[in-house]
Amino acid sequence: MSSTLYVYNSYTGQKEKFEALTPPFVGLYVCGPTVYSDVHLGNCRTFLTFDLLYRYLRFLGYKVRYVRNITDAGHLENDADEGEDKIAKKARLEKLEPMEIVQRYTVGFRNVMRLLNALPPSIEPTATGHIVEQIEMVKQILATGLAYEVNGSVYFDVEKYHEKYKNYGKLSGRIVEELIAGAGNEKRTLEGQDEKRNPADFAIWKKASPNHIMRWVSPWGEGFPGWHLECSVMSTKYLGEEFDIHGGGMDLKFPHHEAEIAQNNACCSKGGARYWMHGNMLTVNGKRMGKSEGNAFLPEQLFAGDHPLLEQPYSPMTVRFFMLQAHYRSTLDFTNAGLQAAEKGYKRLMSALNLLPGLKSGNSSDFDWDAFRADVLAAMDDDLNSPVALAHIFEAVKRINSVHEQKEQISAAHLEMIQQWLPDFVQNVFGLLNEEEQQGNEQARLLDSAMQLIIDLRAEARLRKDFGTSDLIRDRLIGSGIQLKDGKEGTTWEKND
């Protein structure tokens, strides 16, 4: 951990030196998906951003507890505490149990993350698995006087909270007085809002209507937890009342993360995370990605090229490389030209890594490999500046090709360092795998599995004394370039030269 990492803290609006609360341990919480539909590419970008942070912290030597939740209840269609639960609505439309919906889309989310080579979190808690803890936090907030109960629902009193702490709206740049004044005129026109003291208040426990599927018994009647409350409970349960980093998409700053900070202060007198980090959005050909724009596509469609806006399929590692080319706080525009350029860049990088083991050293180095490594780390230390780090890596790619072509020299010491360090960094920090190598390994695995089946069938034939079939299998394999070898410990196979 000799590196000095700086991250942009959304709460203070500036880059700050990262200092862990209890080094070498780091607590990282990231808001996970609401599992009512397939994960979209915007979600993927957020999760890959924090996968990069997780990987880099581990690379620096930190022991990271990474908590990423699954929201499987309590996320309503509207942030004003209106509408149906998103999961319950999908279950009703498809005539399924809510937990069937949860299971389907949780599995789908994990499969996409696996394809994109995102590391699984240390803990992946669910909202429904923490109802008891959420009820307890509601009780604690009520006890402070910063929440109130009306007709079986419990609301957080934003105005009273802000009078005490003076920080509601600091994360998102909202002004509480304007929120209250702007919403006040609509107070009586919004259905179901007149039970709030003011429309800026938000539900931490919501009374279940008669047709609401997902409900739990509480001291205030049958209901369900507020979406914002879930993350306050799960982050503090597994990381403590104060922890290091909280991450999520830019769209979660308000009201979700703003509400989390308020809840944490009210309950624990601490705002949870010390550093708040947010990833920016995706656009497609300059327009915000969305179903209404007709430009939204799923990761599976991207991998298969199965969408009118896509000229070809793009592999998961191409997509990951593409996302690394933009800083996580900048908007990233999906275009075919950009993806195709990323595909070429990714393949060029993998080709250079494949050359490394066969490079021959010389008496000295024509390139400062120590400075190169320092430059890559300096870029990553500057708020995970992956595009700048990639630019330095591609300068090294050019030099690797030159050494291979015997146009430049590299010393034995530098060659040994770069052969170990660069592949490790590319794979374990950037998370980029060699897809061609993976495909070759998979083909080898499939061939080995098929050959074991053939060997078993031949062994069964010999047990039946059907030596004609046994010999036929052996001879046919010889004709295909495969030699069977019978021994005391069984039959093995090898390819003929």
C-alpha positions, 0 to 999 in steps of 0.5 A, a space after each residue: 500500500 505504498 501507493 497514494 490513492 485519491 478518489 472523488 468524494 461526491 459528498 464533498 465535491 472534490 478529490 480526496 486522499 483515500 484513508 481507510 478507517 482501519 487499514 488494511 481493512 476496507 468496507 465497500 458498499 454498492 447498491 445492487 439491482 432491483 431484480 424485477 427485470 433483466 440487468 441493463 447496460 447502464 447497471 453493468 457499467 456501474 457494477 464494472 466501475 466498482 469491480 475495478 475499484 474492488 480489484 484495485 484496492 485488493 491489488 494495493 494490498 487492502 483486505 476488502 469486504 465488498 457488500 452489494 445488496 439485492 433489492 427484492 422488495 420495497 422498491 416502488 415505481 415512483 420515488 414519491 412513495 407511490 405505485 406498486 412494488 416493482 417486483 410484486 407488479 411483475 409477479 402479478 402481470 406474469 402470474 408468478 410468486 414474487 420470489 420466482 421473479 426474484 430468483 429468475 432475475 437474480 440468476 440472470 444478473 449473476 450470469 451477466 456479471 460472470 460473463 463480464 468477469 466481475 468478481 462476486 461481492 464478499 456478501 450479497 444480502 437481500 432486503 427480504 432477509 433483513 426485515 427484522 433489522 429494518 423494523 428495528 431501525 425504524 423504531 430507533 429513528 422514531 425514538 429520536 423524534 425524526 420520524 412519525 407514524 400515520 395510519 400504519 406508515 412511518 415517514 422520515 421528517 426531512 424538515 426536522 432532520 435538516 433543522 438538526 443536522 443542516 446537511 440534507 441535500 449536501 450530496 445531491 446539491 438540493 436545497 431543502 427549503 426549495 424542495 419543501 416550497 416547490 412540493 408544497 403546492 402539490 401536497 393536496 393534489 398527490 393521491 396519498 400524500 396528504 398523510 405526510 407532514 410535508 411532501 419532501 418526507 419519505 417512507 421508511 415503513 409503508 402500510 400495505 394496501 389490501 392488494 399488496 402481495 409482499 407484506 410483513 407484520 410490524 408494530 405499525 401493522 402489516 407493511 413493507 420497508 422503504 427502499 432507502 431504509 434497506 441499504 442503510 440497514 444492510 450497509 451498517 450491519 455488515 460494515 459498521 455505523 461508519 465505513 469507508 466507501 459507498 458506491 452507486 450510479 449517479 441517478 441514486 444520489 437523490 433521493 436514495 443516497 441522500 435519504 440513506 445519509 439522513 437515516 444513518 445520522 438519525 439512527 447512528 449519529 453517523 452518515 455511514 460512508 466517509 467516501 461517496 462515489 458515483 458512476 456516470 450514465 451510458 448514452 447511445 449515439 449521443 442519446 440517453 439509453 432508454 426504452 422510450 428512445 428505442 435504443 435500449 439493449 440488454 447485454 445478451 443482445 450486445 454479445 449476440 449482435 441481436 439488435 437493430 442498432 448493432 452492426 455485429 456482436 461484441 464479446 464480453 471482454 470487448 465490452 469491458 475494455 470499451 468501458 475502461 476507455 472512459 473515466 467512470 465519472 464521465 458519460 460513455 457513448 455506445 456506438 458501433 464505431 467505438 465498440 469496433 475500435 475497442 475490439 481492435 484495441 483489446 485484441 492488440 493488447 492480448 496479442 502483445 501479452 501473448 508475445 511476452 513469454 517468448 521475448 529475448 532480453 538484451 544488454 539494456 532497455 531502450 524504454 524506461 519500464 520502471 517509469 511505465 509501471 509508475 505512470 500506470 499506477 499514478 493514473 489509477 491512483 488519480 481516481 481510477 483514471 483507467 483511460 490514462 492507464 490504458 494509454 500508458 499500457 498501449 505505449 508499452 504494447 508498442 514497445 513489446 512489439 518492437 522488442 519482438 521485431 528486434 527493433 528495440 532491446 529490453 534488459 533481463 531484469 526489466 523483461 522479468 518484471 514486465 512478464 510478471 507485472 503486466 499480465 497480472 495487472 491487466 487480468 487482476 485489476 482491469 479484469 481482462 481475460 484472453 478470450 481466445 485462450 479461454 475458448 481454447 481451454 474450453 475446447 480442450 475440456 470438451 474434447 477431454 470429456 468426449 474422449 472419456 465417454 468414448 473410452 468408457 464405451 470401449 471399456 464396456 464393449 470389452 467387458 462384454 467381450 465385444 472385441 470387434 467394437 472395441 477394436 473398431 473404436 481404437 482404429 477409428 480414433 487412430 484414423 482421426 489422429 488419436 492414439 489410445 493407450 491401455 495400461 494397468 491403471 486404465 486407458 489414456 489418450 493422446 494426439 498423434 504428431 
